[in-house]
Structures are given as C-alpha cells and as structure tokens.
Amino acid sequence: MSNQIVLQSEEKMKKIIEHLKTDFATVRTGRATPAVLNAVKVPYYGSEVPVNQVGNISVPEPRLIVITPWDKSILRELEKAILKADIGITPQNDGNVIRLPIPSLTEDRRKDIIKSIARVTETHRVFIRNERRDALETVKKMFDDKKVNEDEKFKIQGELQKLTDEYIRRVDDLYTHKEKE
C-alpha cells in the first residue's frame, strides 16, 4: 500500500515534467522549431486541425520554417490561422508554401523569455510540491486510520521527499538548459 502511494506520486510527477517539456517546446527562441506551431489550429473541412495534419513542416535553415500544405487551397486559411495564433512570426505566402522566418532575438526579448520560462518553471515546481503534499495527507490519513504504523509513515515521508527533490532537480535542469538555449 505504501509503495503504491509513492508510485502514484511518481507517475503524476512524470506527467508534470512532460507538461513542462511541452510548455518549453512552444517557447520561441532564436532557432526555428516546428513545436512553435503546436498551438496553431487550422479550419479544414469544418473542423479545427493542427498544422501538421494539413501539410509537411520542415526546417531547411536554422531561422526558417517551411509549411508545404497537401492541399494548396488551404494556404490562405493556414496563413490566417498562424496570424491569429499570435506566435510572434509573420507568415509569407508565395502561392505554394508558407515560409515562417524566425526573427533574431533582441536583448530585451531574451530577458522577457527568460522571465517567462522562470515563471513556468516555478509553477511546475509548485505542482510537484502540491503532489507531495497530497501524498503526505494520504499517508497521514492512513496513519490516523491505523492502516500504517509510525515507522512506515516516516519511511513513506522520506521516500516522498527524495522523490520530490529528484523531480525539482529535473525541473531545474530543464530550466537551465532552456535558459542557455
């Protein structure tokens, strides 16, 4: 039973880390990455679909993303969807493909991005601590209901603290890597 609590907490913390990676992938740095288009949805045959489902996304140069739609009639809709998504990139439509030139970052923009990823990082640290708190409350309730003894309670608390420290370190490592990027 006690291992189950630790394992459940670890699963939730893994999901928090994956969510952080996803959030970081959508942050636009000076390099072109198709992940900046994850939030863009294109109206296509009556439904909103992700860009990668209406065309091929490639990165031929470090500062350029090229979208080649499978159906040329969607070019105008694709262009509008990118502008509407407000990702900070102006699309260039040449009738066959859409080019997204990534502008170089100014020093002010870099500082803003670092502040933004610091806020996101702190939010995810809080998520991990909240998960630890929830698990500790479960353990305390089990102790009060006499389902675990005091030794087991302290053992589980120690394991949860080690787990929390490990996942906080992972969050910090991801932040450091993204900050360098």
C-alpha angles and dihedrals in degrees: 000000000000093000089051091060092051092046092049090050091049091052091051091047090051089054090050090053091049090050090051091051089051091049091049092049091060093053108103113230126172092282128080114248127166089224090081086071094057092097094049116101121188124206104239124168093338100315138081111249133177117261093247089064095058100045151350118286117205137170106213093167133025091253102036136076118191123198115196108189118212089220112046091202090073095061094098092047091048092051092050092048092053092050091046092050089062096216092155096253125109113217121226114211116198097174095262107046140009117236121202110196110200109222117224115256123254119219091252091051090050091053090049091050091049090051090048095051090045089057092048090048093051090049090055092047087055090049089055093047090048089053090052090049092051091050092048090051089052090051091048090051090049090050091049090050089050092242092126131028126233095263092054090046092056092043091053091045090053092049091049091050092050090048092049092049091050094050093044087053089051091051090050091049091052090049092050091049093048092046091055090049 
